[in-house]
């Protein structure tokens, strides 16, 4: 699947949702999520051999790191999550780390070094694979450390409805919850 085929509709969704949330006569859904209940894995996900070798970190879950040339893009894949960096997302090279702290919970931590690369010129895609391979009714959230809260982000099911895809402008902690798609 072409990254452009996914990014353009997702960007349109982001802009539409931002515009629609300000004055909706029926009331927009809450963008903050108190005590989110993350989707749980039915079985512990295994490293599928795609991308870098996952290694155990200080947590109970797998972690993968890869040096990515921002001009060329690349992929980091571990557990139930995959990060697709399109060409031109950032300048120079950076190390992207993807961790799924608990393999039984669809929640991940994304980081990039150097920190100066953490604001992308082209959105990076975060893709979550629900254990039931059914993306309907599942949405992504991110942790906003400045407000100490979880917030819904624009996310859509993939064309085959087996994954949830969200365009990211920066890295943080993310998770997959049950909720209204698109918010």
Backbone torsions as a table, in degrees:
resi	resn	phi	psi	omega
1	UNK	NA	131.6	-179.6
2	UNK	-71.3	137.1	179.0
3	UNK	-62.5	-38.7	179.9
4	UNK	-63.0	-36.8	179.4
5	UNK	-64.5	-26.1	-179.9
6	UNK	-91.6	-42.7	-173.5
7	UNK	-66.1	-44.0	-177.2
8	UNK	-58.6	-51.8	178.0
9	UNK	-63.0	-35.5	179.3
10	UNK	-67.4	-38.4	177.1
11	UNK	-64.9	-40.3	176.7
12	UNK	-61.5	-40.9	177.8
13	UNK	-62.5	-44.0	179.3
14	UNK	-59.3	-49.3	-179.1
15	UNK	-63.8	-42.4	179.3
16	UNK	-64.9	-40.5	-178.9
17	UNK	-68.6	-37.1	178.1
18	UNK	-66.8	-41.1	179.4
19	UNK	-68.7	-39.7	-176.4
20	UNK	-75.3	-20.5	-175.5
21	UNK	-79.5	-14.3	-172.9
22	UNK	-83.6	-30.5	-174.5
23	UNK	-141.3	36.6	-178.3
24	UNK	-70.1	124.9	179.6
25	UNK	-67.9	-22.7	179.6
26	UNK	-95.2	-2.0	179.1
27	UNK	85.2	121.3	179.3
28	UNK	-76.5	151.4	176.5
29	UNK	-65.8	154.4	178.8
30	UNK	-64.7	134.6	179.4
31	UNK	-87.3	-20.5	175.9
32	UNK	-91.9	147.9	-178.3
33	UNK	-127.1	113.7	177.9
34	UNK	-85.3	133.5	178.4
35	UNK	46.6	61.7	-177.4
36	UNK	-61.4	143.1	175.4
37	UNK	-102.8	102.6	-175.7
38	UNK	-73.6	147.1	174.9
39	UNK	-58.7	138.0	-179.6
40	UNK	-103.9	144.1	177.4
41	UNK	-75.9	143.4	177.3
42	UNK	-78.8	-32.2	175.1
43	UNK	-136.5	161.6	178.6
44	UNK	-70.7	120.5	-179.6
45	UNK	-65.6	143.7	178.3
46	UNK	-107.4	150.3	174.4
47	UNK	-63.0	123.1	-176.2
48	UNK	-87.7	7.4	177.4
49	UNK	83.8	-1.7	178.3
50	UNK	-89.6	131.1	178.0
51	UNK	84.6	-159.4	-176.0
52	UNK	-69.2	160.5	177.7
53	UNK	-72.3	128.7	178.1
54	UNK	-78.3	144.2	178.0
55	UNK	-131.8	155.0	178.5
56	UNK	-75.9	133.0	177.7
57	UNK	-101.3	-161.3	177.5
58	UNK	-69.7	-13.5	178.7
59	UNK	-93.0	-174.9	179.1
60	UNK	-84.3	-9.2	-173.5
61	UNK	-108.9	171.2	-179.0
62	UNK	-75.3	153.2	176.9
63	UNK	-135.1	140.9	175.7
64	UNK	-134.4	139.6	176.2
65	UNK	-129.3	145.4	177.9
66	UNK	-149.9	138.7	172.8
67	UNK	-80.9	124.0	-178.0
68	UNK	-117.4	131.7	171.9
69	UNK	-82.1	114.9	-176.5
70	UNK	-60.4	-24.8	178.2
71	UNK	-75.5	-28.4	-176.5
72	UNK	-100.6	-28.3	-177.0
73	UNK	82.9	-178.5	-179.6
74	UNK	170.3	-175.2	-175.4
75	UNK	-133.6	140.0	169.7
76	UNK	-125.7	130.2	-172.8
77	UNK	-137.3	127.2	175.8
78	UNK	-156.7	142.4	178.7
79	UNK	56.3	-130.2	-178.0
80	UNK	-92.5	7.7	-174.4
81	UNK	-124.4	149.5	174.4
82	UNK	-138.3	138.4	175.4
83	UNK	-113.3	124.5	176.9
84	UNK	-110.8	116.3	179.5
85	UNK	-98.8	114.7	179.7
86	UNK	-77.3	157.7	175.8
87	UNK	-56.5	137.8	177.7
88	UNK	84.8	9.6	-178.0
89	UNK	-66.4	-34.8	178.2
90	UNK	-154.8	167.6	179.8
91	UNK	-85.7	144.0	173.7
92	UNK	71.4	-160.7	179.5
93	UNK	-107.9	149.6	178.7
94	UNK	-149.4	153.1	176.7
95	UNK	-95.1	120.2	178.1
96	UNK	-103.4	129.8	178.7
97	UNK	-118.5	130.2	178.6
98	UNK	-121.9	124.0	-179.4
99	UNK	-128.6	135.6	170.6
100	UNK	-111.4	91.4	-170.9
101	UNK	-53.2	-37.2	179.0
102	UNK	-126.2	112.1	-177.6
103	UNK	-59.7	-17.3	-179.4
104	UNK	-88.0	-4.1	-176.5
105	UNK	-127.5	133.7	-179.8
106	UNK	-84.6	78.8	178.5
107	UNK	-144.0	138.8	-178.6
108	UNK	-139.9	161.0	175.3
109	UNK	-118.3	127.8	178.3
110	UNK	-115.4	135.4	175.2
111	UNK	-141.8	161.6	-179.3
112	UNK	-143.2	139.6	177.7
113	UNK	-131.8	128.7	7.1
114	UNK	-75.5	154.3	-179.6
115	UNK	-57.5	-28.1	-179.3
116	UNK	-62.7	-16.8	179.3
117	UNK	-87.8	3.9	-171.3
118	UNK	-83.0	12.5	174.3
119	UNK	-128.6	111.5	-166.0
120	UNK	-89.4	141.0	175.9
121	UNK	-75.1	-32.4	176.8
122	UNK	-126.4	132.5	-177.2
123	UNK	-57.2	139.2	174.1
124	UNK	-92.2	141.2	-178.8
125	UNK	-96.5	131.0	170.3
126	UNK	-105.5	125.5	-176.5
127	UNK	-120.6	126.6	178.3
128	UNK	-113.0	137.3	178.5
129	UNK	-106.9	100.6	177.7
130	UNK	-60.9	148.0	-176.4
131	UNK	-61.9	-29.2	179.8
132	UNK	-88.9	2.9	-178.8
133	UNK	55.9	33.1	177.9
134	UNK	-128.8	109.3	-175.7
135	UNK	-86.1	-11.2	-177.2
136	UNK	-61.1	129.6	177.0
137	UNK	81.7	7.3	179.4
138	UNK	-114.6	139.5	-178.9
139	UNK	-134.9	158.8	178.7
140	UNK	-91.0	149.4	172.1
141	UNK	-130.6	156.2	174.8
142	UNK	-129.5	151.9	179.6
143	UNK	-90.0	123.4	178.2
144	UNK	-98.7	99.9	-176.3
145	UNK	-65.8	-26.6	-179.1
146	UNK	-69.1	-26.2	178.6
147	UNK	-110.9	-0.6	-178.1
148	UNK	50.6	48.7	-179.2
149	UNK	-147.7	159.0	173.3
150	UNK	-91.5	141.8	-179.7
151	UNK	-130.4	140.2	174.7
152	UNK	-69.2	146.1	174.4
153	UNK	-127.4	157.6	178.5
154	UNK	-59.7	129.0	177.9
155	UNK	-154.2	150.0	-177.5
156	UNK	-136.9	154.9	171.9
157	UNK	-70.5	150.8	175.1
158	UNK	-67.8	169.8	-178.0
159	UNK	-57.0	-35.7	179.6
160	UNK	-90.9	4.9	176.4
161	UNK	59.6	27.4	178.8
162	UNK	-105.6	-9.4	-178.6
163	UNK	-136.9	158.4	173.7
164	UNK	-110.9	130.8	-174.3
165	UNK	-119.7	133.4	177.6
166	UNK	-133.2	131.4	174.2
167	UNK	-80.6	134.1	-178.3
168	UNK	-115.9	142.6	173.6
169	UNK	-102.7	-10.7	178.4
170	UNK	-160.6	168.6	179.1
171	UNK	-101.3	149.1	179.6
172	UNK	-164.4	-152.1	171.1
173	UNK	-98.9	139.4	-177.1
174	UNK	-134.1	160.8	177.1
175	UNK	-156.6	168.7	179.8
176	UNK	-116.1	126.2	-179.9
177	UNK	-127.8	166.2	170.6
178	UNK	-79.0	137.2	-179.1
179	UNK	175.3	-176.4	-179.4
180	UNK	-75.9	123.3	-179.3
181	UNK	-62.4	145.9	177.0
182	UNK	93.9	-11.3	-179.3
183	UNK	-115.2	NA	NA
